[in-house]
Structures are given as structure tokens and as C-alpha cells.
Amino acid sequence: MIETTISNTEIQAIEYGKIVGKIEFLLSNSVMTILHTYAYENGRGIGSLLMQTAVKWAESNHYTIIPICSFAQHFLASKQL
């Protein structure tokens, strides 16, 4: 099972103690700017899991997401959030 953890600049996806993906972001003035999304294993939905975590965190903390990363842009556009 993949779990996610959130720090001040990163969301990590961890499976069996190994980092399998991450999102790098900046926080400023109630804006979460997503800079990069990394999934170290393709086709497992790791990027989507990371983005779902980012969206939930941003919503619960009243932050707006600005996606710089192309994956984040595509994810948000396709989910119509």
C-alpha cells in the first residue's frame, strides 16, 4: 500500500519504506505552487495519488493551487477541480 506524507515543500509517496514518487511545491499567501511531480514507477497511479493528496490538503487549508508542472496542469484540467 502506498502512503503519502506532507512536509513544508514536498508530498512523498512511500511504499514499504521506499519513496516511489513526490511533488515539490512552494507555499505563499494561501497559494500552493506545484513545481514538479515525480513518479518513479510508471503506470501505477502514483502521480494521481500525489495530486489527490495535494488537492485535499489545499482544500482543507484554504489554499489555491497554481500548477507549474505539466502533469499537475493536466490532472487539474481533466478533473475539472
PyMOL commands that set and color helices and strands:
alter all, ss='L'
color gray80, all
select helices_A, chain A and resi 46-60+70-79
alter helices_A, ss='H'
color red, helices_A
select strands_A, chain A and resi 2-6+10-15+18-28+31-39+64-67
alter strands_A, ss='S'
color yellow, strands_A
deselect
rebuild
show_as cartoon
